[in-house]
Amino acid sequence: MSQAGWQVDPESGWLVENQTIGFEIRWRLQRLLHHERSAYQDIVVAELERFGRALFLDRILQVAELDEFIYHEMLVHVPLAALPAARRVLIIGGGDGGTLREVTRWRDVEEVHLVELDEAVVRVCRQWLPQLGAGAWDDPRLTIHYADGFAFLEAAPAGHYDAILVDCSDPGTPADTLYSEAFYRTAHRALAEGGCLVQQALSPFIHRDVLTTILQRLAAVFPQRGVYFCPSISYLIGLQAFVWGAKGTNPAAGPARTAPDGTRWYTPESHRAAFLMPPALAIFRASAG
């Protein structure tokens, strides 16, 4: 089996992920469900052994059925449970629908704006990974914008959003500008008083230097900021880091209200545990300030 731009061993059916971080990742491919080249990136949906259906962008895994709920619940419910209320939520990226699914479970949310650069990601995921977004794609509170996230935020009214959730690709991709100090300043302006920004920020072990730089950029903008973690299975990096910056809310203090029923990973206890900083990760406490 072979596809243009993809390394798939025709005998064994192993798919080789496009990683440049010192090790190689191979996935046992059961079925290649969809492959296309959009205006921005190479998009693949595949059925993987043990991990279920998975989305790859430019040959890097983005989400897999096995454990996507851990990442999405911790990205969404940590900041939203820390806020006294979250009426207006902005999602930058998140075209697979998992973050949107978790946001729309909060009944007090009045409007959700999802800004995705690549229309093809939403279209492909709605067709081939429908369980990720589930019914959230049809939620009347949702408005989808196919646009650059940075440019969209620059045009947003000051103080408009209670939460900004950045579910984007890694640095070094089309999402690179979303990790800049200029982006964090723009997000700070768009947040309401008491509001909170959270962004996925790679691995504290494999991407230590990158995470340290991201935290330093946040520190130049947000007096309140930090990092928290959750387990990572599909990304094969041990821990997934999230960075946060806030205007009067401290998610590290624990939840201020109860999350929606039915979460499979998030609890008040997992919320608090996510902020524990073992000695091996103490460098990030210093970077966050």
NUBA-45636 format. One record per residue (C-alpha): residue in three letters; x, y, z. Coordinates in steps of 0.2 Angstrom, whole numbers, plus 5000, padded with zeros to 4 digits. Layout:
NUBA-45636
ALA, X, Y, Z
...
END
This chain:
NUBA-45636
MET, 5000, 5000, 5000
SER, 5007, 5017, 4996
GLN, 5001, 5035, 4995
ALA, 5009, 5050, 4988
GLY, 5020, 5058, 5002
TRP, 5017, 5044, 5014
GLN, 5029, 5031, 5020
VAL, 5019, 5015, 5021
ASP, 5028, 4998, 5021
PRO, 5018, 4988, 5008
GLU, 5022, 4971, 5016
SER, 5019, 4975, 5035
GLY, 5007, 4989, 5033
TRP, 5016, 5000, 5045
LEU, 5014, 5019, 5043
VAL, 5029, 5030, 5047
GLU, 5025, 5046, 5056
ASN, 5034, 5062, 5050
GLN, 5043, 5066, 5067
THR, 5060, 5075, 5068
ILE, 5062, 5074, 5087
GLY, 5075, 5060, 5089
PHE, 5064, 5045, 5087
GLU, 5053, 5036, 5074
ILE, 5034, 5032, 5076
ARG, 5026, 5018, 5066
TRP, 5008, 5014, 5067
ARG, 5000, 4998, 5061
LEU, 4988, 5003, 5048
GLN, 4972, 4993, 5046
ARG, 4964, 5004, 5033
LEU, 4967, 5021, 5025
LEU, 4950, 5029, 5025
HIS, 4954, 5046, 5017
HIS, 4968, 5055, 5010
GLU, 4968, 5073, 5002
ARG, 4979, 5088, 5000
SER, 4971, 5104, 5005
ALA, 4977, 5121, 5002
TYR, 4987, 5121, 5018
GLN, 4992, 5103, 5022
ASP, 4991, 5084, 5019
ILE, 4976, 5076, 5027
VAL, 4974, 5058, 5031
VAL, 4961, 5048, 5041
ALA, 4967, 5030, 5045
GLU, 4961, 5016, 5055
LEU, 4975, 5011, 5067
GLU, 4977, 4994, 5076
ARG, 4972, 4997, 5095
PHE, 4971, 5016, 5093
GLY, 4955, 5017, 5082
ARG, 4952, 5030, 5069
ALA, 4965, 5044, 5069
LEU, 4968, 5060, 5060
PHE, 4985, 5065, 5053
LEU, 4990, 5082, 5046
ASP, 5006, 5082, 5036
ARG, 5010, 5065, 5043
ILE, 5009, 5069, 5061
LEU, 4996, 5062, 5072
GLN, 4983, 5075, 5078
VAL, 4970, 5064, 5087
ALA, 4965, 5046, 5090
GLU, 4949, 5038, 5096
LEU, 4958, 5028, 5110
ASP, 4962, 5043, 5121
GLU, 4956, 5059, 5113
PHE, 4944, 5062, 5127
ILE, 4959, 5064, 5140
TYR, 4966, 5079, 5130
HIS, 4950, 5087, 5126
GLU, 4943, 5086, 5143
MET, 4958, 5093, 5151
LEU, 4960, 5107, 5138
VAL, 4942, 5113, 5141
HIS, 4936, 5109, 5158
VAL, 4951, 5115, 5168
PRO, 4949, 5133, 5163
LEU, 4930, 5132, 5162
ALA, 4928, 5124, 5179
ALA, 4940, 5138, 5186
LEU, 4929, 5152, 5179
PRO, 4913, 5157, 5189
ALA, 4905, 5158, 5172
ALA, 4909, 5156, 5154
ARG, 4896, 5164, 5142
ARG, 4907, 5167, 5127
VAL, 4921, 5155, 5122
LEU, 4933, 5156, 5107
ILE, 4941, 5140, 5100
ILE, 4956, 5143, 5089
GLY, 4960, 5127, 5079
GLY, 4950, 5112, 5085
GLY, 4944, 5107, 5067
ASP, 4942, 5089, 5073
GLY, 4927, 5094, 5084
GLY, 4933, 5087, 5101
THR, 4936, 5103, 5110
LEU, 4920, 5110, 5103
ARG, 4911, 5094, 5110
GLU, 4917, 5097, 5127
VAL, 4913, 5116, 5127
THR, 4895, 5114, 5122
ARG, 4892, 5102, 5137
TRP, 4892, 5118, 5148
ARG, 4875, 5124, 5148
ASP, 4879, 5142, 5153
VAL, 4889, 5145, 5137
GLU, 4879, 5157, 5126
GLU, 4890, 5158, 5111
VAL, 4905, 5148, 5104
HIS, 4916, 5154, 5090
LEU, 4927, 5141, 5082
VAL, 4941, 5148, 5070
GLU, 4949, 5135, 5059
LEU, 4961, 5140, 5045
ASP, 4957, 5124, 5034
GLU, 4940, 5121, 5030
ALA, 4945, 5104, 5024
VAL, 4949, 5098, 5041
VAL, 4932, 5101, 5048
ARG, 4924, 5093, 5032
VAL, 4935, 5078, 5033
CYS, 4932, 5075, 5052
ARG, 4913, 5077, 5051
GLN, 4913, 5064, 5038
TRP, 4926, 5052, 5044
LEU, 4927, 5055, 5063
PRO, 4909, 5060, 5067
GLN, 4910, 5054, 5085
LEU, 4923, 5068, 5090
GLY, 4911, 5082, 5087
ALA, 4896, 5072, 5089
GLY, 4880, 5084, 5089
ALA, 4891, 5099, 5094
TRP, 4893, 5104, 5075
ASP, 4874, 5107, 5075
ASP, 4873, 5117, 5091
PRO, 4864, 5133, 5088
ARG, 4877, 5142, 5099
LEU, 4891, 5138, 5087
THR, 4898, 5150, 5073
ILE, 4912, 5143, 5063
HIS, 4924, 5155, 5055
TYR, 4936, 5148, 5042
ALA, 4950, 5161, 5045
ASP, 4968, 5164, 5052
GLY, 4966, 5163, 5071
PHE, 4978, 5177, 5074
ALA, 4969, 5189, 5062
PHE, 4952, 5184, 5069
LEU, 4958, 5188, 5086
GLU, 4965, 5205, 5081
ALA, 4948, 5210, 5075
ALA, 4939, 5204, 5090
PRO, 4931, 5216, 5102
ALA, 4941, 5220, 5117
GLY, 4936, 5210, 5133
HIS, 4924, 5199, 5123
TYR, 4928, 5181, 5128
ASP, 4928, 5173, 5144
ALA, 4939, 5159, 5138
ILE, 4951, 5157, 5123
LEU, 4955, 5139, 5120
VAL, 4970, 5136, 5107
ASP, 4969, 5119, 5100
CYS, 4981, 5121, 5086
SER, 4995, 5112, 5078
ASP, 5013, 5112, 5085
PRO, 5026, 5126, 5082
GLY, 5035, 5125, 5066
THR, 5018, 5122, 5057
PRO, 5005, 5134, 5049
ALA, 5000, 5138, 5067
ASP, 5017, 5145, 5072
THR, 5011, 5163, 5075
LEU, 4999, 5157, 5088
TYR, 5014, 5154, 5100
SER, 5021, 5172, 5098
GLU, 5021, 5185, 5111
ALA, 5011, 5196, 5099
PHE, 4997, 5183, 5099
TYR, 4997, 5182, 5118
ARG, 4995, 5201, 5119
THR, 4981, 5200, 5106
ALA, 4973, 5187, 5117
HIS, 4975, 5197, 5133
ARG, 4966, 5211, 5125
ALA, 4951, 5200, 5119
LEU, 4949, 5192, 5136
ALA, 4936, 5199, 5148
GLU, 4941, 5202, 5166
GLY, 4943, 5186, 5175
GLY, 4945, 5177, 5158
CYS, 4957, 5163, 5154
LEU, 4968, 5157, 5139
VAL, 4973, 5139, 5138
GLN, 4984, 5132, 5124
GLN, 4992, 5115, 5120
ALA, 5010, 5116, 5122
LEU, 5019, 5099, 5117
SER, 5029, 5088, 5129
PRO, 5038, 5094, 5144
PHE, 5052, 5081, 5141
ILE, 5054, 5080, 5122
HIS, 5050, 5099, 5119
ARG, 5058, 5106, 5135
ASP, 5066, 5121, 5126
VAL, 5051, 5125, 5116
LEU, 5039, 5125, 5131
THR, 5051, 5136, 5141
THR, 5051, 5149, 5127
ILE, 5032, 5148, 5126
LEU, 5031, 5151, 5145
GLN, 5043, 5166, 5144
ARG, 5032, 5174, 5131
LEU, 5016, 5172, 5141
ALA, 5025, 5179, 5156
ALA, 5029, 5195, 5146
VAL, 5010, 5197, 5144
PHE, 5000, 5189, 5158
PRO, 5004, 5192, 5177
GLN, 4995, 5176, 5180
ARG, 5001, 5161, 5170
GLY, 5007, 5144, 5171
VAL, 5007, 5126, 5165
TYR, 4998, 5110, 5169
PHE, 4999, 5092, 5162
CYS, 4989, 5077, 5157
PRO, 4994, 5059, 5152
SER, 4997, 5057, 5133
ILE, 4995, 5040, 5125
SER, 4993, 5043, 5106
TYR, 5006, 5056, 5106
LEU, 5019, 5044, 5114
ILE, 5027, 5058, 5124
GLY, 5022, 5053, 5141
LEU, 5014, 5070, 5147
GLN, 5005, 5083, 5137
ALA, 5008, 5101, 5143
PHE, 4995, 5115, 5142
VAL, 5000, 5133, 5146
TRP, 4988, 5146, 5153
GLY, 4987, 5164, 5156
ALA, 4973, 5173, 5165
LYS, 4965, 5190, 5170
GLY, 4960, 5187, 5188
THR, 4957, 5168, 5188
ASN, 4969, 5155, 5194
PRO, 4965, 5138, 5187
ALA, 4979, 5130, 5198
ALA, 4968, 5134, 5213
GLY, 4956, 5120, 5208
PRO, 4938, 5121, 5201
ALA, 4926, 5134, 5206
ARG, 4911, 5125, 5200
THR, 4906, 5107, 5194
ALA, 4910, 5101, 5177
PRO, 4896, 5093, 5167
ASP, 4892, 5075, 5171
GLY, 4899, 5061, 5160
THR, 4917, 5066, 5159
ARG, 4929, 5051, 5157
TRP, 4945, 5058, 5164
TYR, 4942, 5076, 5171
THR, 4937, 5076, 5190
PRO, 4940, 5089, 5203
GLU, 4955, 5078, 5209
SER, 4962, 5076, 5191
HIS, 4961, 5095, 5189
ARG, 4971, 5099, 5205
ALA, 4983, 5085, 5201
ALA, 4987, 5092, 5184
PHE, 4996, 5107, 5192
LEU, 5008, 5096, 5203
MET, 5026, 5100, 5198
PRO, 5038, 5086, 5202
PRO, 5056, 5091, 5204
ALA, 5060, 5085, 5187
LEU, 5048, 5098, 5180
ALA, 5053, 5112, 5192
ILE, 5061, 5122, 5178
PHE, 5044, 5126, 5171
ARG, 5039, 5133, 5188
ALA, 5053, 5145, 5186
SER, 5049, 5149, 5168
ALA, 5031, 5153, 5172
GLY, 5036, 5164, 5187
END
